[in-house]
Amino acid sequence: MTMRWKRLGLVYRPDGTRAWAKSHAMIPTPVRLNDRVVRVYITCCDAAGIGRPGYVDLAADARLTVLGVAPEPLLDVGAPGTFDENGVLPCSVVAVGGNRVLMYYVGFELGTKIRYRLLTGLATSDDGGNSFRRWTQTPLLERSTAELYFRAGPYCVRDGDKFRLWYVGGSAWTTVAGKSVPVYDIRYAESADGVAWPTEGALQIAVTQPDEHGFGRPAVLRKADGTYRMFYSVRRISSAGYRLGYAESPDGHGWIRRDDHLQLDVSSDGFDSQAIMYAAPIEIGGRLYVFYNGNEFGKYGFAAAVLDDE
């Protein structure tokens, strides 16, 4: 049975008054602050297109009213020569007890003989996610032989006494319509503390279809019946842009792709008419919502949809 979504339209778009947030609200990552507030972590871009993390607080009800916006970036770009010198893009935020919060982010590093590298960093908060500091200036997921250029798009879930991480990894580029584009699969890893991770992840969903060359940030939610849902993005050759994908698993390891089941695609016009990407789920009022981006990697803000029926 396919899903039925009610699109709620754009929820937030930067007004351009802040120097660090002239445009974009990329990779929306919702977390529950309390019964009344959902915080959506995002990446905004300055006039030069360099991304820094912020957040938008929303009312935890069907209206999704904007209650507040981060006044300053939660983290600045890294020092010259570091892996995150050209952008910091949060993809997952995990509460670990008390006021301590872990932010897993992608560092954007420009290349010379390749266009860029994407590696995962960690920042920590001791005030409930209102401010962060780097754990280290080097990547948390450093490059390895098996994942040479990309260990990115991290989505972490704390599960009992372990941390579970789904992310994208790869070591190749390909050419599409004369442009060099990355190739990466969805991988999986586990950690006892959320900090020390293996140098290689287990392959979960591989690029096997001829119209695909990569995936975007996977976001995972466990249903009440124990089934795991994964929302991810698919980089397609024919569309030269992202579309959304969906998979299910009984344990978070073996995934069955059910992209056609999702039924949340580009619109006929508007902010998501050319691409749709970076969907992340959260339950609000007993209903499943996803926050997502549209054209130009979220240049026009982030939107929401609520599941009507399956």
C-alpha positions as CSV (number, residue, x, y, z in Angstrom):
1,M,0.0,0.0,0.0
2,T,1.4,3.4,-0.9
3,M,1.6,6.4,1.4
4,R,-0.6,9.4,1.1
5,W,1.0,12.7,2.0
6,K,-0.6,16.1,2.6
7,R,2.0,18.8,1.6
8,L,2.1,21.7,4.1
9,G,4.3,23.9,1.9
10,L,7.3,25.9,3.0
11,V,7.7,26.2,6.8
12,Y,10.7,28.5,7.0
13,R,12.9,30.5,4.7
14,P,15.7,32.9,5.9
15,D,14.7,36.5,5.4
16,G,18.3,37.5,4.4
17,T,18.8,39.9,7.2
18,R,21.6,37.9,8.9
19,A,25.0,37.9,7.2
20,W,25.5,34.1,7.9
21,A,22.0,33.2,6.7
22,K,21.4,35.1,3.5
23,S,19.8,32.0,1.9
24,H,19.0,28.3,2.2
25,A,17.7,26.2,5.1
26,M,19.4,22.9,4.1
27,I,19.1,19.4,5.5
28,P,16.3,19.9,8.0
29,T,16.9,17.8,11.1
30,P,14.0,17.8,13.6
31,V,14.3,16.9,17.3
32,R,11.8,17.1,20.1
33,L,12.7,19.7,22.7
34,N,9.6,19.1,24.8
35,D,5.9,18.5,24.4
36,R,5.4,21.9,22.9
37,V,8.4,22.5,20.7
38,V,10.2,20.8,17.8
39,R,13.6,22.2,16.9
40,V,14.7,21.8,13.3
41,Y,18.4,22.1,12.9
42,I,19.4,23.5,9.4
43,T,22.3,24.9,7.4
44,C,22.1,28.4,6.1
45,C,24.4,30.1,3.6
46,D,26.1,33.4,3.6
47,A,26.5,35.6,0.5
48,A,29.5,33.4,-0.6
49,G,27.4,30.2,-0.4
50,I,29.3,28.9,2.7
51,G,27.0,27.0,5.1
52,R,26.8,27.3,8.9
53,P,24.4,25.5,11.2
54,G,21.4,27.2,12.9
55,Y,17.9,26.1,14.0
56,V,14.2,27.0,13.8
57,D,11.9,26.2,16.7
58,L,8.4,25.2,15.7
59,A,5.1,24.6,17.6
60,A,4.7,20.9,18.0
61,D,1.2,20.8,16.5
62,A,-0.4,20.8,13.1
63,R,0.3,24.5,12.5
64,L,4.1,24.2,12.8
65,T,4.2,27.9,13.8
66,V,7.7,29.4,13.9
67,L,8.5,30.2,17.5
68,G,12.1,31.3,17.2
69,V,15.2,31.2,15.1
70,A,18.9,30.9,16.1
71,P,20.3,34.5,16.4
72,E,23.8,33.3,15.5
73,P,25.4,30.3,13.9
74,L,25.8,27.3,16.2
75,L,29.3,26.7,14.8
76,D,31.6,28.6,12.5
77,V,33.5,27.1,9.7
78,G,36.8,25.4,10.4
79,A,40.3,26.9,10.4
80,P,42.0,27.2,7.0
81,G,43.2,23.8,5.7
82,T,40.8,21.8,7.9
83,F,38.1,19.4,6.5
84,D,35.3,21.8,7.3
85,E,36.8,25.1,6.2
86,N,34.2,25.6,3.5
87,G,31.0,24.6,5.3
88,V,29.5,22.9,8.3
89,L,26.3,21.0,7.6
90,P,24.5,19.3,10.6
91,C,22.8,16.0,9.6
92,S,22.0,14.5,13.0
93,V,21.5,15.7,16.6
94,V,21.4,13.2,19.5
95,A,20.5,13.9,23.1
96,V,22.7,11.7,25.4
97,G,21.5,12.7,28.9
98,G,21.1,15.8,31.0
99,N,21.8,18.8,28.8
100,R,24.4,17.1,26.7
101,V,23.8,16.9,22.9
102,L,25.9,15.5,20.1
103,M,25.8,17.1,16.6
104,Y,27.1,15.0,13.7
105,Y,27.8,17.2,10.8
106,V,29.4,17.2,7.3
107,G,32.5,19.2,6.7
108,F,32.8,20.6,3.2
109,E,36.3,20.7,1.8
110,L,37.1,21.9,-1.7
111,G,39.5,19.9,-3.8
112,T,41.8,20.5,-6.7
113,K,41.8,17.3,-8.8
114,I,38.4,16.3,-7.4
115,R,35.7,18.9,-6.8
116,Y,35.3,18.3,-3.0
117,R,35.5,15.9,-0.1
118,L,32.8,15.3,2.5
119,L,33.7,13.9,5.9
120,T,31.9,13.8,9.2
121,G,32.7,15.9,12.2
122,L,31.3,16.1,15.7
123,A,30.3,19.0,17.9
124,T,29.0,18.9,21.4
125,S,26.6,20.9,23.5
126,D,26.2,21.1,27.3
127,D,23.2,23.5,27.2
128,G,20.6,21.4,25.5
129,G,21.6,22.2,21.9
130,N,21.6,26.0,22.1
131,S,25.4,26.3,21.5
132,F,28.1,23.8,20.3
133,R,31.8,23.4,20.2
134,R,34.0,21.2,18.1
135,W,35.0,17.9,19.5
136,T,38.2,18.0,17.4
137,Q,39.5,19.8,14.3
138,T,39.9,16.5,12.5
139,P,37.0,14.4,11.1
140,L,35.2,12.0,13.4
141,L,34.8,9.7,10.3
142,E,38.2,10.1,8.6
143,R,38.8,8.9,5.1
144,S,39.8,5.3,4.6
145,T,40.7,3.0,1.7
146,A,37.2,1.8,1.4
147,E,35.6,5.3,1.8
148,L,38.2,7.6,0.4
149,Y,36.4,10.8,-0.5
150,F,33.0,10.6,1.3
151,R,32.0,9.6,4.8
152,A,29.1,11.9,5.1
153,G,25.4,12.4,5.6
154,P,25.5,10.9,9.1
155,Y,22.3,10.0,10.9
156,C,22.9,8.6,14.5
157,V,20.4,7.0,16.8
158,R,21.1,6.0,20.4
159,D,19.8,2.5,21.0
160,G,20.3,1.2,24.5
161,D,24.0,0.9,25.2
162,K,25.2,1.6,21.7
163,F,25.0,4.3,19.0
164,R,23.9,3.3,15.5
165,L,25.0,5.3,12.5
166,W,23.7,5.3,8.9
167,Y,25.7,7.4,6.5
168,V,26.9,7.7,2.9
169,G,30.4,6.5,1.9
170,G,32.4,6.2,-1.3
171,S,35.6,6.4,-3.2
172,A,34.7,7.4,-6.8
173,W,33.5,10.1,-9.1
174,T,31.7,9.7,-12.4
175,T,30.7,12.1,-15.2
176,V,27.1,13.1,-15.9
177,A,26.3,15.5,-18.8
178,G,29.9,16.6,-18.8
179,K,30.0,17.3,-15.0
180,S,32.0,15.4,-12.4
181,V,29.6,14.0,-9.8
182,P,30.2,11.8,-6.7
183,V,29.4,8.1,-6.3
184,Y,28.5,6.8,-2.8
185,D,26.4,4.1,-1.1
186,I,24.6,4.0,2.2
187,R,26.7,2.4,5.0
188,Y,26.2,1.4,8.6
189,A,28.4,1.4,11.7
190,E,28.0,1.1,15.5
191,S,29.8,2.7,18.4
192,A,29.8,2.2,22.2
193,D,30.2,5.9,23.0
194,G,29.2,7.8,19.8
195,V,32.7,9.0,19.3
196,A,34.9,6.0,18.3
197,W,33.8,4.5,15.0
198,P,35.2,1.8,12.7
199,T,37.2,2.9,9.6
200,E,34.7,1.2,7.3
201,G,30.9,0.8,7.4
202,A,28.8,-2.2,6.4
203,L,27.1,-1.7,3.0
204,Q,23.3,-1.2,3.4
205,I,22.0,0.1,0.1
206,A,24.3,0.1,-2.9
207,V,24.1,2.1,-6.2
208,T,22.9,-0.6,-8.5
209,Q,20.3,1.0,-10.7
210,P,21.6,2.5,-14.0
211,D,19.9,5.9,-13.4
212,E,21.6,6.4,-10.0
213,H,25.0,7.6,-8.9
214,G,24.6,8.3,-5.2
215,F,22.4,8.9,-2.1
216,G,21.8,11.7,0.3
217,R,21.5,11.8,4.1
218,P,19.5,8.7,5.3
219,A,17.2,9.4,8.2
220,V,15.9,6.5,10.3
221,L,12.8,6.2,12.5
222,R,11.7,3.1,14.4
223,K,8.0,2.4,14.4
224,A,6.0,1.2,17.4
225,D,6.0,-2.4,15.9
226,G,9.8,-2.4,15.8
227,T,10.1,-1.9,12.0
228,Y,12.7,0.6,10.9
229,R,11.9,3.2,8.3
230,M,14.6,5.0,6.3
231,F,14.0,8.2,4.3
232,Y,16.9,9.0,2.0
233,S,17.7,10.9,-1.2
234,V,18.6,9.4,-4.6
235,R,20.9,11.2,-7.0
236,R,19.5,10.4,-10.4
237,I,21.3,10.9,-13.7
238,S,18.2,11.5,-15.8
239,S,16.8,14.3,-13.6
240,A,20.3,15.8,-12.7
241,G,18.9,16.2,-9.2
242,Y,17.7,14.5,-6.1
243,R,14.5,12.5,-5.6
244,L,13.3,10.8,-2.4
245,G,13.7,7.2,-1.6
246,Y,12.3,5.0,1.2
247,A,13.3,1.6,2.7
248,E,12.2,-0.6,5.5
249,S,14.0,-3.1,7.8
250,P,13.1,-5.4,10.6
251,D,16.4,-4.6,12.5
252,G,18.1,-1.6,10.9
253,H,20.5,-3.8,9.0
254,G,18.8,-5.5,6.1
255,W,16.9,-2.9,4.1
256,I,14.2,-3.5,1.4
257,R,13.9,-0.5,-0.9
258,R,10.3,0.6,-1.4
259,D,10.8,3.9,-3.2
260,D,7.5,3.6,-5.1
261,H,5.7,3.2,-1.8
262,L,6.7,6.7,-0.7
263,Q,4.8,8.8,-3.3
264,L,6.4,12.1,-2.3
265,D,7.9,13.5,-5.5
266,V,8.6,16.8,-7.1
267,S,5.7,19.3,-7.6
268,S,4.5,20.6,-11.0
269,D,5.8,24.1,-10.1
270,G,7.2,26.0,-7.2
271,F,10.1,25.6,-4.8
272,D,10.3,21.7,-5.2
273,S,9.5,21.4,-9.0
274,Q,13.0,20.4,-10.0
275,A,14.3,18.4,-7.0
276,I,13.2,17.0,-3.6
277,M,15.6,15.9,-1.0
278,Y,16.8,15.4,2.6
279,A,13.6,14.2,4.1
280,A,13.7,13.6,7.9
281,P,10.8,12.1,9.9
282,I,9.4,13.0,13.3
283,E,6.1,12.1,15.0
284,I,4.0,15.0,16.1
285,G,0.6,14.5,17.8
286,G,0.6,10.8,16.9
287,R,1.1,11.6,13.2
288,L,4.2,11.2,11.0
289,Y,5.7,14.3,9.5
290,V,8.7,14.8,7.2
291,F,10.7,17.9,6.7
292,Y,12.4,18.3,3.4
293,N,14.1,20.6,0.9
294,G,13.4,21.3,-2.8
295,N,15.2,23.0,-5.6
296,E,18.8,24.1,-5.4
297,F,19.5,22.2,-2.2
298,G,17.1,24.1,0.0
299,K,17.8,27.6,-1.4
300,Y,14.2,28.5,-0.8
301,G,13.8,27.0,2.7
302,F,12.4,23.8,4.1
303,A,8.9,22.4,3.8
304,A,6.8,19.8,5.6
305,A,4.4,17.0,4.7
306,V,2.2,14.9,7.0
307,L,1.2,11.3,6.3
308,D,-2.5,11.0,5.8
309,D,-2.7,7.3,5.1
310,E,-0.7,4.2,4.1
